[in-house]
Every structure is written in C-alpha cells, then in structure tokens.
Amino acid sequence: MASSERQRPRVHSSASYPPPADWVVPVVSLDITNLPLLPNIIDSALRRRVFLHKSALELPAAPETAEHIRNQYRNEVQSNRRLEFVGDGVWQGLVANALFELFPDASSHCLTVRTFPLRRCSWGTDQVRIQQLANPLYTNVTLSYFAWGYHLPDRFETKDAVVRTEQNAAADVFEAYVAGLLRDGADADGRLRDWVRQVVSTRVLPSLHMDADRHVEETLAKQEKSRVNKLKRQREVGDVGKRGESAQPVATQTRSRD
C-alpha cells in the first residue's frame, strides 16, 4: 500500500447510520462511534432553541418585499443561529485548552490554529487539494461528523427535511448545542470541559498524537535546515569578502606601474 493511501483520513461510523455520501471527508481520521456521552441540556426552552432551524419559522410573504426581508431577519434572530455564533467561539476556546493540557511539550506554533499548511495529497486515483486555514478540530467539516455521530441533525425542527442532511447545517447545530450547554450551566459544574476533553482524545481522533509528534519533528527539521542555510550564506559572504581583499593590492600595484 502506498504511503499516500495509508495517510488518507477515514471516518469510522455506525454501519446502520452512515453519513451522507456527498459530505466532504475531514482531513483527520475520526471514529465517531467512540464519541463520549453527550451531556443533556436541561432547560427545555433552550434545548428547543438549539434545534430550531430558521426554515421552521418561515412565514408566507412575496419575495424581495419589505415584509419578506423583515421575516428573514426575524427568523435569523429567533432560530438557533445566535447560539451557533456563541458555540463557535466557546468550542474553539475549550479545544485550545484541551490541546494545551494534552500536549504539554508542544510549542505555541504546534498548538496554533495555523498548524496545517496547504498541501496536495494523492489518494489512490483521486487528486485532492486540501487547504486548512484552521486547526481541523475547528472546521465545519469535522464538526458536522461530530453532530452526525450524536444524531443531532435528526432533531432539527424544520419545514425542509433536506436540512437534516446538509453538512453545514449539521456543523451549525453542533455549535449551537455547545452554546446551549454553556448557557444551561454545564460549564459551571465542569461537565462541558470534561466532555470536550473526551472528544479531543485518541479514541475519537486516532491519529491525534501522531499528527502532533510529526509536526514537532517537521518544525525542528525546518529550523535545523534554516540554521544550516544561514551558516552557509555567512560563509559564502565571508569568502567573497576575503577574495575582494586579496585582489585589492594587486589592482593598486597595477595602477602605480601605469
């Protein structure tokens, strides 16, 4: 098996509940059958808001009219979108803290959101260009699979059943659920932090430690290469200077004879 094929990220999911075939595959391997137990949101009104898709609030109105615009804004405000906004930031902070604790020897560069550069991978007959501008644990692609593993899209309150299989909608409801847990008090008693630590584990992310170790090795190798190249340039500059100094008296003698 080629090395590029071995490195292909895979998603291990329940055979009876596979993710939609048209979803983008995350750039990290996931085992969503090992996700920890999802904490409950006790407040019923808050729990309903988490799963309230804006399509469930749509009212009949002629397109492009002032009434239609007002309805769209109202739907945005009253749906789970505001919770999704909060959950996005909360998730990133909790994951950052979990990684900080999980990898005590990792540098800030290794832990930062810009760890994974643009690269091209060859997976069998497929050529895939992957751009990770953020840590893969923050991307909608990865969060959508977490949501699917918890069956969160099935709980959507919506007038459009297609929403339940949309990848971005799945990521949004996961973030809304994180915010729901926060506002339900799960952060005060530690349930939220403990849950995130269990999600950010090798049981769910089998290659997590391997990816971190590889990044440390690559970082050290790049720094060593930079050091060697710097010394090489300094020697080259020094050699040029020495040749110039040795050639100067000859030129002076030639001018004096003239």
N, C-alpha and C positions, 0 to 999 in steps of 0.2 A: 504494500500500500504506500502511495506517495506521501511525503511529509505534508504537502498541502491538503491532502484528503484527511489526514489524521487531525489536522488543526481545524477542520470545519466545525463551527459551533452547531450543537444539536439541542433540540428541545425534547425532553422526555416527559410525556403527558399520558394521561389515562387513555387506554385504547377505546374506551366507551365514550370518551368526551374529548376528541381531538380538536385543536384549534382550527379555525377556518384555513383552508388550503391556500388562499390568496394572501394571507398575512405575511409581512416581511419577517424573516427569521432574525433574531438578535445576534449580535456579534460575539456574545458569550454563551457558553453552554448552560442550559438550565434544566433542572429536574423539578418541575412544578408539582410532581406527586409527593415531594418531600417538604412542601411548604408547611410551616408551623400552623397551629390552630389560630384562626382569625379571631381577634378579640371582638366582643359584641359591643354595639352602640346601644346603650340602654334607653336613652331618650327617643321615644317613638317618632316625635315630630322631626327631630334631627336626622334620624335614620331614614325617614321618608324623603327628606330633602336631598340626602346623599344620592338616592336613586332616581330623583325626579329629573328626567330629561326635558329639555326645553320644548321638544315636539309635543309633549303631553299637555302643554299649556297653550297651544296654538288656538287662536280664535279666527273665525272666518272674517276676512277683510280683503278688499280688492288690492292686488299687488301694486307696489310703488305709490301707495296713498299714504297720507299722514297717519291714518289710523293703523295701517299695516306696520309702519315704522315704529309707532308707539307700542304696538303689540310685541314686536320683535324685542324691543328694549326691555319691556316688562318680563317677557319670557326669559331673557338672559339673566335678569336680576333675581327672579323667583325660582329659577331652576338650580341645579347643582353646580353651576359654573362658578359662583363665588367661592364655594367650598373647594372646588378644584384648584382655584387660584391659591388659596391658603395651603392646601395639601402639597402642592408643588414645592413650595419653599420649606415646609416642615419636613417632607421626605428627604430633601437634599441635606438639610442640617443633621437629621438623625443618622442618615447613611454615612455622612462625613465623620460623625462622632464614632460610629461603629467601626469604620475602617481605621480610624486613629487608634482605637483600642485593640483592634485585631492585628495590626501590623506596627508594633512599637518601634521597629528598626527601620521603617520606611521613611524616606525623606519627604519633605513637603511636595517636591516635584512629583514623586511617585504617587502621592495621595491626591494630587490636584485633579480638577475636572478635565484638564487637557493632557491626560496621560497618553491617550492612544491617537497617533497621527494618521493622516491619510495614507492608505496603502491599497495595493491591488492583490487580490487573492485568487488563486485558481483552484476551484473545487470541481474535480472531475472534468466534465465538458463545459462547465459554466465559468464565465469570467465575471467576477463581481467586484465592483468598485465600492469600497466602504469608506465613508467619512464619518469619523467620530469626533465631533466638536465638544463632546462632554463625556464624562465617565459613563460607561454603558449602563450602570445602575440607575442613571437619571433619565434615560431616554424613554420616549413613549413606547417604542418597540418592546423594550424589556418589561415596562410596567404593564403593558397590555397582556403579556403572558402571565404575570402575577395575578392580574384580575381574572383571567380565564381559569387559572388554577383554583381560584376561590369561587368560581361560578358567579362572579359579581354582575357580568352583563345580563344574565338571566333575570336579575332582579330589577332591571330598568323599568320604570314607569314611563311608557312611551306610546304614542299612537302609530309609530313606524317600527315594525318588527325588525327591519333591516338594521336599525341602530344596534341591536344586540350582537351583531357580528362585525361591526365596524371597529377597526383596530384602534383608531384614535379615541373613539368613544369609550372603549374598554380602559385605555390608559387614564382618561379623564375621571372615570368613576372610581378607579383605584385611588387616585389622588384625592378625590372628594371624600372617600372613606377614611383616608389618613386624617384629613381635616376634621371629619366627624368624630373620630376617636379623640383627637386633641380637645375639641370643644365639649366632648362628653366627659372629660376628666381623666382619660386614660393615661395622660402624661403625668398627672399629679401622683398617681399611685404606682408609676413605673411600668404599667402594662404595655404602653406604646413603645418605650425604649427597648424593653425586653423582647417584644415581638420583632422589631426591626433587626435587632442583633441576631435573632434566629433566622430571619430571611437572608441576611447577609452572612451566610455560612457556606461551608463546602458541601453540606447536604443538598442545598438548593443550587449553589454555584460550584460545581465540581472542580473547575479549573481556577478558582479564585486565588489560591495560594501560588499555584504555578505561574499565573499571569503576573502576580506581584514580584515573585522571585526573578522571572525573566526580565521584567522591567528594570529591576535593580542591577542585574548583570549588564543589560544593554546600556544603562546610564553610566556605569563605571567604565565600560569599554569605550564609550564615546568620549568620556573625559580623558582617559588614557591616550586615545588617539589624538585628541586635541593637544594634549601636553607634548606628545612626540612631534607633532607637526610644528608646534610653536618653537621647540628647540631646533628643529631642522631649519626653519626660516631664520632664526637668530644666527645659526652657524653660517648659513648662506650669505647673510648680510655682512657678517664679520669677515668672511673670506673675500668678498668683493671689496670691502674697505682696505684689507691688507694688500690686495693686488693693486689698488689705486695708490697706496702709499709707496709701495716698492717701485712703481712705474714713474712717480713724480721726479726723483732725482735724475733719471735718465733723460727726461724731457728737458730739464733745466740745463744739463750739460750740453745737449744738442743745440739749444738756443745760444749758449755762450760761445760755442765754436763758430756759429754763424756770425 
